[in-house]
Amino acid sequence: MKARHVTPRGQLAAATAGPATAPSPPPAGCAEPAPGGGPALAADGPHLKLAGRRIPVILPRRGDPRLKISAVIIALQILGQVALGFKLSIAQILVTIGVCAVIDTAVTFKRQGVLAWPASALLTGNSIAFILRASGTEHGDWWSLNGIEYFVLAALVSLLVKYLVRPGGRHRFNPSNIGILWVLLVIGPVHVFAQYLYWGPLGAPVIAALAVILLGAIWVLRAVRMLGMAVAFMVPFAALIAVFAASGLSFVTIWSEDPVSGFEYWLRICASPELLVFVCFMMSDPATAARTPVGRTIYGAATAVVAAALISFQPTEFGIKVAILASLTVVCALVPLIEFAARRLRQAPEQAAAPALVPALRRLSARALSPTSIAVILITVIAVAGTAALAGNEDLIFIERGLTGPRNAQ
């Protein structure tokens, strides 16, 4: 296979966003508090006085897993700007983070009457900027606002879905995941794209990035008790992609003159830094993942199977990256069923009799008729349908082959 040297761009998988509306972070593995219920605040805690009103201030907390993830993403951002040639400007990063932070701070203040450090919103904005790319942005053009509307749109979608689609008082989808996915599908590959699976030759910059990812993964996954989940994803996913590679599947991409097939097909997908970040820092969001160890194992394996299924008919790298993102959207929608199945597996055989199953299924069916649950279903169906439609997009194949002229997207 002949490889063309093309500067890597953003990153599909970078992006976790923990609970943004909670004024204080939840313990590892726990869901965020509902937006209406603020924490108990000490009378002598930090506060501001404004127009005679005492406004509590909630500051960052040491040990918050979101701060750890942010540190990893920032380190990768720096490597991307300095050594990996990411086509992303400082202005795009700052505007995206700022939009998320302002919206989240305003919503939290309105709902709870506190000024809270927007840890999750900052992470959401940073993740969007780390993953999303606007066609035409050049590396080194630090203050370019090219395509900034797409970054802002992704931020708005992320937070709107988080605030409004909350069946059971808990946001269902990973915010940055849903925002990026919808912008990629709706705006399309002519204007936006995600980071290449291939980050360049295995030199010092890529090795440094892999080291940051792997060390950061240990640091973060241990804190949120998700190491088992990551393994539950990687093992079946690697096996299924190996089957695809052996069966002759391939994909076209702008960084290779020839279709990527055989061992290269497996290597570029399964060993991609992008995929590792997706698994370690996006899937591991405690607010949207399953809560129990058994549930998290099912959650990881289910995401692997859905991702592989969506990848199996994608002939382009753009389609593969969207398929990976869409798999998390699908499985996040199924988390209540996953948690139900995990509880059933933990029960003693005499407690798992069929009569007890029927009322539980009826309760789940009743919840599925609520407006927010219907929204979850619609979002999931559209994500799958949009991803499937990419397989027949001939224009996308021309874009990936670099055949659309000097202003070729990507």
JOLINNOR-V584341 format. One record per residue. N is the residue number from 0. SS is DSSP state (~ for helix, > for strand, _ for the rest). PHI is phi in degrees with one decimal (NA if undefined). OMEGA is omega in radians with two decimals (* if undefined). Layout:
n=N ss=SS phi=PHI omega=OMEGA
n=N ss=SS phi=PHI omega=OMEGA
//
This chain:
n=0 ss=_ phi=NA omega=3.06
n=1 ss=_ phi=-86.7 omega=3.13
n=2 ss=> phi=-108.1 omega=3.03
n=3 ss=_ phi=-87.0 omega=3.10
n=4 ss=_ phi=-79.9 omega=3.08
n=5 ss=_ phi=-127.7 omega=-3.12
n=6 ss=_ phi=-62.3 omega=3.12
n=7 ss=_ phi=-62.4 omega=-3.06
n=8 ss=_ phi=-119.4 omega=-3.01
n=9 ss=_ phi=-91.0 omega=3.14
n=10 ss=_ phi=-155.8 omega=-3.13
n=11 ss=_ phi=-62.2 omega=-2.88
n=12 ss=_ phi=-95.1 omega=-3.04
n=13 ss=_ phi=-80.5 omega=-2.98
n=14 ss=_ phi=-159.3 omega=2.97
n=15 ss=_ phi=-105.3 omega=2.97
n=16 ss=_ phi=-140.3 omega=3.11
n=17 ss=_ phi=-80.0 omega=-3.07
n=18 ss=_ phi=-61.3 omega=-3.06
n=19 ss=_ phi=-94.9 omega=-3.05
n=20 ss=_ phi=-89.2 omega=3.13
n=21 ss=_ phi=-75.0 omega=-3.11
n=22 ss=_ phi=-72.0 omega=3.03
n=23 ss=_ phi=-133.7 omega=-3.03
n=24 ss=_ phi=-68.8 omega=3.10
n=25 ss=_ phi=-77.4 omega=3.04
n=26 ss=_ phi=-60.6 omega=-3.13
n=27 ss=_ phi=-56.6 omega=3.10
n=28 ss=_ phi=85.4 omega=-3.11
n=29 ss=_ phi=-110.2 omega=3.11
n=30 ss=_ phi=-77.0 omega=3.13
n=31 ss=_ phi=-72.1 omega=3.02
n=32 ss=_ phi=-65.5 omega=3.09
n=33 ss=_ phi=-63.5 omega=-3.04
n=34 ss=_ phi=-59.2 omega=-3.08
n=35 ss=_ phi=-80.2 omega=-3.02
n=36 ss=_ phi=-106.9 omega=3.14
n=37 ss=_ phi=-80.0 omega=-3.13
n=38 ss=_ phi=-75.8 omega=3.04
n=39 ss=_ phi=-73.2 omega=-3.06
n=40 ss=_ phi=-110.6 omega=3.11
n=41 ss=_ phi=-67.8 omega=-3.09
n=42 ss=_ phi=-62.6 omega=-3.10
n=43 ss=_ phi=-102.1 omega=-3.13
n=44 ss=_ phi=-73.0 omega=3.13
n=45 ss=_ phi=-58.3 omega=-3.14
n=46 ss=> phi=-160.9 omega=3.03
n=47 ss=> phi=-118.3 omega=3.04
n=48 ss=> phi=-111.3 omega=-3.10
n=49 ss=> phi=-134.7 omega=-3.14
n=50 ss=_ phi=54.6 omega=3.11
n=51 ss=_ phi=79.4 omega=-3.13
n=52 ss=> phi=-102.6 omega=3.12
n=53 ss=> phi=-91.3 omega=-3.08
n=54 ss=> phi=-111.2 omega=3.11
n=55 ss=> phi=-61.9 omega=3.12
n=56 ss=> phi=-120.3 omega=-3.14
n=57 ss=> phi=-109.0 omega=-3.05
n=58 ss=_ phi=-97.0 omega=3.10
n=59 ss=_ phi=-58.6 omega=-3.13
n=60 ss=_ phi=-113.1 omega=3.09
n=61 ss=_ phi=-60.4 omega=3.14
n=62 ss=_ phi=90.5 omega=3.10
n=63 ss=_ phi=-62.9 omega=-3.13
n=64 ss=~ phi=-58.3 omega=3.14
n=65 ss=~ phi=-65.4 omega=3.09
n=66 ss=~ phi=-67.9 omega=3.10
n=67 ss=~ phi=-65.6 omega=3.13
n=68 ss=~ phi=-63.5 omega=3.12
n=69 ss=~ phi=-59.1 omega=3.13
n=70 ss=~ phi=-62.7 omega=3.12
n=71 ss=~ phi=-65.1 omega=-3.12
n=72 ss=~ phi=-63.4 omega=3.12
n=73 ss=~ phi=-63.6 omega=3.11
n=74 ss=~ phi=-60.5 omega=3.11
n=75 ss=~ phi=-69.6 omega=3.06
n=76 ss=~ phi=-60.0 omega=-3.14
n=77 ss=~ phi=-63.0 omega=3.10
n=78 ss=~ phi=-61.0 omega=-3.14
n=79 ss=~ phi=-63.1 omega=-3.13
n=80 ss=~ phi=-77.2 omega=-3.02
n=81 ss=~ phi=-87.1 omega=-2.94
n=82 ss=_ phi=-124.7 omega=-3.04
n=83 ss=_ phi=-102.9 omega=3.03
n=84 ss=_ phi=68.3 omega=3.10
n=85 ss=_ phi=-57.3 omega=3.10
n=86 ss=_ phi=-88.1 omega=-3.05
n=87 ss=_ phi=-150.5 omega=-3.12
n=88 ss=_ phi=-99.5 omega=3.06
n=89 ss=~ phi=-61.3 omega=-3.14
n=90 ss=~ phi=-62.9 omega=3.10
n=91 ss=~ phi=-61.7 omega=3.12
n=92 ss=~ phi=-64.8 omega=-3.05
n=93 ss=~ phi=-65.3 omega=-3.14
n=94 ss=~ phi=-64.4 omega=-3.12
n=95 ss=~ phi=-64.0 omega=3.11
n=96 ss=~ phi=-63.5 omega=-3.11
n=97 ss=~ phi=-63.1 omega=3.12
n=98 ss=~ phi=-60.3 omega=3.13
n=99 ss=~ phi=-62.6 omega=-3.09
n=100 ss=~ phi=-65.5 omega=-3.12
n=101 ss=~ phi=-64.5 omega=-3.13
n=102 ss=~ phi=-62.6 omega=-3.10
n=103 ss=~ phi=-65.8 omega=3.13
n=104 ss=~ phi=-62.9 omega=-3.14
n=105 ss=~ phi=-65.5 omega=-3.13
n=106 ss=~ phi=-66.4 omega=3.13
n=107 ss=~ phi=-63.5 omega=3.12
n=108 ss=~ phi=-64.7 omega=-3.13
n=109 ss=~ phi=-65.7 omega=-3.05
n=110 ss=~ phi=-82.6 omega=-3.00
n=111 ss=~ phi=-121.9 omega=3.11
n=112 ss=_ phi=71.7 omega=3.13
n=113 ss=> phi=-128.6 omega=2.97
n=114 ss=> phi=-100.3 omega=-3.06
n=115 ss=> phi=-109.5 omega=3.05
n=116 ss=_ phi=-61.2 omega=-3.02
n=117 ss=_ phi=-81.7 omega=-3.03
n=118 ss=~ phi=-58.0 omega=-3.09
n=119 ss=~ phi=-70.4 omega=3.14
n=120 ss=~ phi=-65.2 omega=3.10
n=121 ss=~ phi=-61.9 omega=3.12
n=122 ss=~ phi=-68.2 omega=3.10
n=123 ss=~ phi=-60.0 omega=-3.14
n=124 ss=~ phi=-63.1 omega=3.13
n=125 ss=~ phi=-64.0 omega=-3.14
n=126 ss=~ phi=-67.4 omega=3.11
n=127 ss=~ phi=-60.2 omega=-3.13
n=128 ss=~ phi=-65.0 omega=-3.13
n=129 ss=~ phi=-73.3 omega=-3.05
n=130 ss=~ phi=-95.8 omega=-2.94
n=131 ss=> phi=-79.0 omega=3.08
n=132 ss=> phi=-132.8 omega=3.07
n=133 ss=> phi=-102.8 omega=3.14
n=134 ss=_ phi=-56.2 omega=3.11
n=135 ss=_ phi=100.3 omega=3.08
n=136 ss=_ phi=-76.3 omega=-3.13
n=137 ss=_ phi=-107.8 omega=3.07
n=138 ss=_ phi=-63.4 omega=3.14
n=139 ss=_ phi=96.1 omega=3.07
n=140 ss=_ phi=-88.3 omega=-2.85
n=141 ss=_ phi=-61.7 omega=-3.03
n=142 ss=_ phi=-111.9 omega=3.11
n=143 ss=_ phi=-69.1 omega=3.01
n=144 ss=_ phi=-107.5 omega=3.11
n=145 ss=_ phi=-56.7 omega=3.10
n=146 ss=_ phi=66.8 omega=-3.07
n=147 ss=~ phi=-61.7 omega=-3.14
n=148 ss=~ phi=-62.7 omega=-3.14
n=149 ss=~ phi=-73.9 omega=3.08
n=150 ss=~ phi=-66.2 omega=3.13
n=151 ss=~ phi=-64.4 omega=3.11
n=152 ss=~ phi=-60.8 omega=3.11
n=153 ss=~ phi=-61.5 omega=3.12
n=154 ss=~ phi=-63.7 omega=-3.13
n=155 ss=~ phi=-64.6 omega=3.12
n=156 ss=~ phi=-61.6 omega=-3.13
n=157 ss=~ phi=-55.7 omega=-3.05
n=158 ss=~ phi=-77.4 omega=3.11
n=159 ss=~ phi=-63.2 omega=3.10
n=160 ss=~ phi=-63.4 omega=3.14
n=161 ss=~ phi=-65.4 omega=-3.08
n=162 ss=~ phi=-76.8 omega=-2.96
n=163 ss=~ phi=-99.8 omega=-3.10
n=164 ss=_ phi=-100.4 omega=-3.03
n=165 ss=_ phi=-132.9 omega=3.09
n=166 ss=~ phi=-62.6 omega=-3.10
n=167 ss=~ phi=73.7 omega=3.13
n=168 ss=~ phi=79.1 omega=-3.10
n=169 ss=_ phi=-129.0 omega=-3.14
n=170 ss=_ phi=-67.7 omega=-2.96
n=171 ss=_ phi=-89.1 omega=-3.02
n=172 ss=_ phi=-104.4 omega=2.99
n=173 ss=_ phi=-62.6 omega=-2.98
n=174 ss=~ phi=-57.8 omega=-3.09
n=175 ss=~ phi=-66.0 omega=3.10
n=176 ss=~ phi=-59.2 omega=-3.07
n=177 ss=~ phi=-70.7 omega=3.13
n=178 ss=~ phi=-65.9 omega=-3.14
n=179 ss=~ phi=-65.7 omega=-3.11
n=180 ss=~ phi=-58.5 omega=-3.09
n=181 ss=~ phi=-68.8 omega=3.09
n=182 ss=~ phi=-67.6 omega=3.11
n=183 ss=~ phi=-61.5 omega=-3.10
n=184 ss=~ phi=-76.9 omega=-3.03
n=185 ss=~ phi=-81.0 omega=-3.13
n=186 ss=~ phi=-75.4 omega=3.01
n=187 ss=_ phi=93.1 omega=-3.00
n=188 ss=_ phi=-71.3 omega=3.08
n=189 ss=_ phi=-69.9 omega=-3.03
n=190 ss=_ phi=-111.5 omega=-3.07
n=191 ss=> phi=-137.4 omega=3.09
n=192 ss=> phi=-159.8 omega=3.11
n=193 ss=> phi=-113.9 omega=-3.10
n=194 ss=_ phi=-59.0 omega=3.07
n=195 ss=_ phi=-61.0 omega=2.97
n=196 ss=_ phi=-66.8 omega=-3.12
n=197 ss=_ phi=-95.0 omega=-3.08
n=198 ss=_ phi=-97.7 omega=-3.14
n=199 ss=_ phi=120.2 omega=3.14
n=200 ss=_ phi=-58.2 omega=-3.09
n=201 ss=_ phi=-76.6 omega=3.07
n=202 ss=_ phi=-104.4 omega=-3.08
n=203 ss=~ phi=-58.1 omega=-3.13
n=204 ss=~ phi=-62.3 omega=-3.12
n=205 ss=~ phi=-68.7 omega=3.09
n=206 ss=~ phi=-61.7 omega=3.11
n=207 ss=~ phi=-63.1 omega=3.12
n=208 ss=~ phi=-63.8 omega=3.11
n=209 ss=~ phi=-62.9 omega=3.12
n=210 ss=~ phi=-64.2 omega=3.11
n=211 ss=~ phi=-61.0 omega=-3.12
n=212 ss=~ phi=-64.3 omega=-3.05
n=213 ss=~ phi=-69.6 omega=3.10
n=214 ss=~ phi=-66.2 omega=3.09
n=215 ss=~ phi=-63.9 omega=3.12
n=216 ss=~ phi=-62.8 omega=3.11
n=217 ss=~ phi=-62.4 omega=-3.13
n=218 ss=~ phi=-61.2 omega=-3.06
n=219 ss=~ phi=-82.6 omega=-3.02
n=220 ss=~ phi=-64.9 omega=3.07
n=221 ss=~ phi=-66.2 omega=-3.12
n=222 ss=~ phi=-66.8 omega=-3.10
n=223 ss=~ phi=-102.4 omega=3.08
n=224 ss=_ phi=58.3 omega=-3.08
n=225 ss=_ phi=-123.9 omega=3.12
n=226 ss=~ phi=-59.8 omega=3.12
n=227 ss=~ phi=-62.8 omega=3.11
n=228 ss=~ phi=-62.2 omega=-3.13
n=229 ss=~ phi=-62.3 omega=3.10
n=230 ss=~ phi=-65.0 omega=-3.14
n=231 ss=~ phi=-62.5 omega=3.04
n=232 ss=~ phi=-79.7 omega=-2.94
n=233 ss=~ phi=-65.0 omega=-3.07
n=234 ss=~ phi=-64.9 omega=3.13
n=235 ss=~ phi=-66.7 omega=-3.14
n=236 ss=~ phi=-64.0 omega=3.13
n=237 ss=~ phi=-61.9 omega=3.13
n=238 ss=~ phi=-66.2 omega=-3.12
n=239 ss=~ phi=-67.9 omega=3.11
n=240 ss=~ phi=-66.2 omega=3.07
n=241 ss=~ phi=-62.8 omega=3.08
n=242 ss=~ phi=-62.6 omega=3.12
n=243 ss=~ phi=-61.9 omega=-3.13
n=244 ss=~ phi=-62.3 omega=-3.13
n=245 ss=~ phi=-67.7 omega=-3.11
n=246 ss=_ phi=-84.4 omega=3.05
n=247 ss=_ phi=99.1 omega=3.10
n=248 ss=_ phi=-66.2 omega=3.12
n=249 ss=> phi=-150.3 omega=3.03
n=250 ss=> phi=-143.6 omega=3.10
n=251 ss=> phi=-97.6 omega=-3.08
n=252 ss=_ phi=-154.7 omega=-3.06
n=253 ss=_ phi=-71.4 omega=-3.11
n=254 ss=_ phi=-91.1 omega=3.09
n=255 ss=> phi=-136.9 omega=3.12
n=256 ss=_ phi=-68.7 omega=-3.11
n=257 ss=_ phi=-105.0 omega=3.03
n=258 ss=_ phi=-56.6 omega=-3.13
n=259 ss=> phi=-85.5 omega=-3.06
n=260 ss=> phi=-147.1 omega=3.10
n=261 ss=~ phi=62.2 omega=-3.12
n=262 ss=~ phi=-61.6 omega=3.12
n=263 ss=~ phi=-61.6 omega=3.10
n=264 ss=~ phi=-59.1 omega=-3.14
n=265 ss=~ phi=-66.1 omega=-3.04
n=266 ss=~ phi=-64.5 omega=-3.06
n=267 ss=~ phi=-69.4 omega=3.09
n=268 ss=~ phi=-90.6 omega=-2.98
n=269 ss=~ phi=-76.8 omega=-3.14
n=270 ss=_ phi=-102.1 omega=3.14
n=271 ss=_ phi=-69.6 omega=3.03
n=272 ss=~ phi=-56.2 omega=-3.14
n=273 ss=~ phi=-62.6 omega=3.12
n=274 ss=~ phi=-64.4 omega=-3.13
n=275 ss=~ phi=-61.6 omega=3.11
n=276 ss=~ phi=-67.1 omega=3.08
n=277 ss=~ phi=-55.8 omega=-3.08
n=278 ss=~ phi=-70.6 omega=-2.96
n=279 ss=~ phi=-82.3 omega=-3.01
n=280 ss=~ phi=-123.1 omega=3.06
n=281 ss=~ phi=-107.9 omega=3.12
n=282 ss=_ phi=-62.7 omega=-3.03
n=283 ss=_ phi=-84.4 omega=3.10
n=284 ss=_ phi=-63.9 omega=-3.09
n=285 ss=_ phi=-63.9 omega=-3.08
n=286 ss=_ phi=-73.2 omega=-3.10
n=287 ss=_ phi=-118.8 omega=3.09
n=288 ss=_ phi=-81.8 omega=3.01
n=289 ss=_ phi=-63.0 omega=-2.98
n=290 ss=_ phi=-97.1 omega=-3.05
n=291 ss=_ phi=-96.7 omega=3.10
n=292 ss=~ phi=-56.8 omega=3.12
n=293 ss=~ phi=-64.7 omega=3.12
n=294 ss=~ phi=-60.8 omega=-3.12
n=295 ss=~ phi=-70.3 omega=3.06
n=296 ss=~ phi=-65.6 omega=3.09
n=297 ss=~ phi=-62.2 omega=-3.14
n=298 ss=~ phi=-58.6 omega=3.13
n=299 ss=~ phi=-65.0 omega=-3.12
n=300 ss=~ phi=-66.4 omega=-3.14
n=301 ss=~ phi=-64.5 omega=3.11
n=302 ss=~ phi=-63.5 omega=3.11
n=303 ss=~ phi=-61.9 omega=-3.11
n=304 ss=~ phi=-66.5 omega=3.14
n=305 ss=~ phi=-64.8 omega=3.13
n=306 ss=~ phi=-60.4 omega=-3.14
n=307 ss=~ phi=-63.8 omega=3.13
n=308 ss=~ phi=-62.2 omega=-3.13
n=309 ss=~ phi=-72.4 omega=3.12
n=310 ss=~ phi=-73.5 omega=-2.94
n=311 ss=_ phi=-57.1 omega=-3.12
n=312 ss=_ phi=-114.8 omega=3.13
n=313 ss=_ phi=-94.3 omega=3.14
n=314 ss=_ phi=-92.5 omega=-3.09
n=315 ss=> phi=-128.0 omega=3.09
n=316 ss=~ phi=-67.4 omega=3.09
n=317 ss=~ phi=-56.5 omega=3.13
n=318 ss=~ phi=-62.8 omega=3.12
n=319 ss=~ phi=-64.6 omega=-3.13
n=320 ss=~ phi=-66.0 omega=3.09
n=321 ss=~ phi=-65.5 omega=3.12
n=322 ss=~ phi=-61.1 omega=3.13
n=323 ss=~ phi=-64.6 omega=3.10
n=324 ss=~ phi=-62.8 omega=-3.10
n=325 ss=~ phi=-63.9 omega=-3.14
n=326 ss=~ phi=-60.7 omega=3.13
n=327 ss=~ phi=-70.4 omega=3.07
n=328 ss=~ phi=-59.0 omega=-3.14
n=329 ss=~ phi=-62.1 omega=-3.04
n=330 ss=~ phi=-73.1 omega=3.04
n=331 ss=~ phi=-59.2 omega=3.10
n=332 ss=~ phi=-64.3 omega=-3.09
n=333 ss=_ phi=-94.4 omega=-3.08
n=334 ss=~ phi=-55.0 omega=3.09
n=335 ss=~ phi=-58.0 omega=3.09
n=336 ss=~ phi=-67.7 omega=3.11
n=337 ss=~ phi=-63.8 omega=3.13
n=338 ss=~ phi=-65.7 omega=3.08
n=339 ss=~ phi=-62.7 omega=3.13
n=340 ss=~ phi=-63.3 omega=3.13
n=341 ss=~ phi=-64.6 omega=3.10
n=342 ss=~ phi=-64.0 omega=3.13
n=343 ss=~ phi=-63.8 omega=-3.14
n=344 ss=~ phi=-67.2 omega=-3.13
n=345 ss=~ phi=-81.7 omega=-3.09
n=346 ss=_ phi=-74.6 omega=3.07
n=347 ss=_ phi=-67.6 omega=-3.09
n=348 ss=~ phi=-54.9 omega=-3.11
n=349 ss=~ phi=-69.1 omega=3.11
n=350 ss=~ phi=-86.6 omega=-3.05
n=351 ss=~ phi=-98.7 omega=-3.13
n=352 ss=_ phi=-66.3 omega=-3.08
n=353 ss=~ phi=-58.8 omega=-3.12
n=354 ss=~ phi=-55.8 omega=3.13
n=355 ss=~ phi=-73.0 omega=-3.10
n=356 ss=~ phi=-74.5 omega=-3.04
n=357 ss=~ phi=-63.1 omega=3.11
n=358 ss=~ phi=-61.0 omega=3.14
n=359 ss=~ phi=-64.3 omega=3.11
n=360 ss=~ phi=-66.4 omega=3.10
n=361 ss=~ phi=-65.2 omega=3.12
n=362 ss=~ phi=-64.1 omega=3.11
n=363 ss=~ phi=-63.8 omega=3.12
n=364 ss=~ phi=-65.5 omega=3.13
n=365 ss=~ phi=-64.7 omega=3.13
n=366 ss=~ phi=-65.0 omega=-3.11
n=367 ss=_ phi=-66.6 omega=-3.13
n=368 ss=_ phi=-91.4 omega=3.13
n=369 ss=_ phi=-73.9 omega=-3.11
n=370 ss=~ phi=-56.9 omega=-3.12
n=371 ss=~ phi=-68.7 omega=3.10
n=372 ss=~ phi=-68.3 omega=3.07
n=373 ss=~ phi=-63.7 omega=3.08
n=374 ss=~ phi=-61.8 omega=3.10
n=375 ss=~ phi=-59.5 omega=-3.13
n=376 ss=~ phi=-63.7 omega=-3.14
n=377 ss=~ phi=-62.8 omega=3.12
n=378 ss=~ phi=-59.6 omega=-3.11
n=379 ss=~ phi=-67.6 omega=-3.12
n=380 ss=~ phi=-62.9 omega=-3.14
n=381 ss=~ phi=-65.5 omega=3.11
n=382 ss=~ phi=-61.5 omega=-3.14
n=383 ss=~ phi=-67.8 omega=-3.12
n=384 ss=~ phi=-63.5 omega=3.12
n=385 ss=~ phi=-64.3 omega=3.11
n=386 ss=~ phi=-66.0 omega=3.13
n=387 ss=~ phi=-62.7 omega=-3.11
n=388 ss=~ phi=-65.6 omega=-3.14
n=389 ss=~ phi=-63.4 omega=-3.10
n=390 ss=~ phi=-63.5 omega=-3.14
n=391 ss=~ phi=-103.0 omega=-3.10
n=392 ss=_ phi=-87.0 omega=-3.10
n=393 ss=~ phi=-68.9 omega=3.10
n=394 ss=~ phi=-61.3 omega=3.12
n=395 ss=~ phi=-63.4 omega=3.11
n=396 ss=~ phi=-64.5 omega=3.09
n=397 ss=~ phi=-63.0 omega=3.13
n=398 ss=~ phi=-62.8 omega=-3.10
n=399 ss=~ phi=-65.9 omega=3.12
n=400 ss=_ phi=-87.3 omega=3.12
n=401 ss=_ phi=70.6 omega=-3.03
n=402 ss=_ phi=-107.2 omega=-3.10
n=403 ss=_ phi=-107.6 omega=3.03
n=404 ss=_ phi=97.2 omega=-3.06
n=405 ss=_ phi=-65.3 omega=3.12
n=406 ss=_ phi=-99.6 omega=-3.12
n=407 ss=_ phi=-55.0 omega=3.06
n=408 ss=_ phi=-58.0 omega=-3.03
n=409 ss=_ phi=76.3 omega=*
//
